[in-house]
Amino acid sequence: ALYQEGARIILRDLVTIFPDGYGGYTMDQSIERFLRFMNAEDGRRWLFLRGIALKHCHFSTEMGLALASGLRQAAILETVNLEVVEELLEAHPSLGDALLSLDHIKHLEMWTGGCHACELLEAAQWPLQTFRSDDGHLDAWKDDFNDDFIVAPPGKLPRGHPFSFLKGYTQTLTAITYADDLSPNVPRLLVQPVYPNVLK
């Protein structure tokens, strides 16, 4: 019982997977160690995973498929942090598919995104409450951009506008945070009815 409870307590916190340069672990080895831990007890530990952060995108297809298979079982996963998300989703589309299969993701961070990141957000049906990102995705739909894209009226925002691809979460989002200064006009959009529950 203590063995099971220990794993449950550990998995309450965000689990971060990254290559360990000091310990000499590659990203593949870090994922393999994580999977070995999660697949113990006949894989029941996936049911306790609440948050995961992937800090690197360079790992083998085999590890990507194995991780995606596990994530599909993470029924209460609420927090996801994806760095270099565009390269990650391009190299490992199975991870995007796995995330789309989940329906409890509430807190999302996506860094250095692009077309794949935008498409994932548009396709997902999560009860998303908080979203953090940088402006990497702004180049994703540059053909849609024009001089007026920041101040376009609600409902007529080009697809590349930083809030346009979040339109599926208008009733659930309470916070949208960008690490970069997109424009002095962007914060004005937060108080419009498009995102009535956004506080900051």
N, C-alpha and C positions, 0 to 999 in steps of 0.2 A: 504493500500500500504506500509506504514511504517512497519507494522507487517511482511509482506512478505520480504521486503528488509532487515530487521534486521536478519532474519534467513539466507538469502543468504550471507550476510557479514560474519556472524559467521562461515559458512561452507566453506569459502575460506581457512581457516587455518586447520591444522591437528587436527582432533578430537581424543582425547586419552581417552580410556575407561579402567578403572582400579578399583580395590576394594579400598575403602577409609577407611583405618583403623581409621583415626582421626574422620571422620564423621559417622563411624559405618555402612557404606554401603558395602554389599557383592558385588561380581562381578555380580551376578544375578540382584541385585537391580540397579547397575550402568547401565547395559545393558537395563533394563526395563525403566529407566528414559530416556536414549538415544533414545530408540524406541518410547517412548511417544512423545518426541520432534520431531523426524523425521516423524512420521506418521500423524502429524497434517497437515492440509490443504490437506487432501485426499492423503497423502503420496508424495506430489509433492516435498518436501524438499530433498528427495533422489536424485533428479536430480541436486542438487547443491553441493552434497558432493564431495570434491576434495581429501581428505586424511583421513585415519583412522589408528589408532594404538591400538592394543589389547595387553595389558600389563600383562595379566593373562590368564590361560587356564582352570581354574577350575570353570565351571558354568554348569547349567543344560542343558540337551538335548533340552528342550523346548525353552530356551533362545537362544541356538545355532541355532535352526531351524528358529526362528523368525528373528534373526539377518541375517542369510543367505538369507532369503526371501527378506528382505529389501535391502541387498547389490546387489542383482540381478537387482535392479532398479537404481543403482548408475552409470548412463551412462557415467559420466565424471570423475569417480574416477581414480586418477593418482598416488597417493602415498599410499603405504601399509606398515605398520610396524607390524611384528608379533613376539612377544617374546615367548619363549618356544614353538616354532612352531611345533616341532615334536609331543609333547603331545597334542597340540591344534588340529592338523589335525587328529590325531588318535581318539580323543574323539569326534570331531565334523567334520566328513567328509563333511557334507553339506556346511561348510564354504569354503572348498577347491573347491567344485563344483561351488559354487557361484562366487568365484574369477575367475575360469576358464571360466565362462560365460561372463566375462567382457573383453573388448578389447582396453582399453585406459591406462592400468597400465604402468607407465614409471619409477617410483622410488620404489624400493623394499628393505626392510630390513627384514632379517630372522635370528633369533637367536636361538641357541641350536637346530639345525635341525638334520635330519636323513633321513631315506628312504622315508618317506612321503613328506618331503620338497623337496628332489631331484626329486621325481616323479611329484610333482606339477610343478616344474620348467621345466621339460622335456615336460610335456603335454601342458603347456600354450603357447599361441601365442600372447604375449604382445609386444608392441613396447618399450621394456625395455631399459632405458637409464642409470640408475645407480643401482648398487647392492651393499649392505653392509651386512656383516655377520661375524660370528666367525667361528671356525673350527669344530663346533659340528657335522656337517654332514660328516666329514672325516671318521668316523667309519661306516658310512652307508653301504659302499661297501667294507669292509675290505678284503673280499675274493679276490678282484681284485688287491689288493695292492702287490707290489713287491719292491725291492730295487731301481728300476729304474723309478718308476712311475712319479717322479717329472720331469725328463729330457726326458721322452718319446717324440718321434717326433710328430708334429701336426697330428691329425687324428687318432692317435694310443694311446691316453690317456685312461687309465682305467676309468671306469665309476665314480669311487670315487674321481678322481682328482678334486681339487677345481674349475677348469674352465670347466671341461668336460661337466657337466650338464647345462652349460650356452651356449652350442654351438648353440642353436637355436636363440641366440640374437647377433650373431657376427656382423651384419650390423647396429645394433641400439645402443649397449652399448658404453658409453663414459667414464664410471668410474666403477671400481671394487675395493671395499675396504674391507679388512679383519681386524678385531680387533686384531687378534693374529698373531704372527710371525710364519707362516707355514713353511717356509724354505727360506734360502737366495737365492735359485734358482727360487722361484716362481715369483718374479717381472720380471724376464727375459722373461717369457711367455707373459707378457702384450704387449711387443713390436713386437711380432710375427704377421704375417698377419692374424692369426686366429681371432684376435680382432683389426682390423685396426684403429678403431676410439677411442680406450681407451687412455685417456690422463694421467691417474694415477691409 
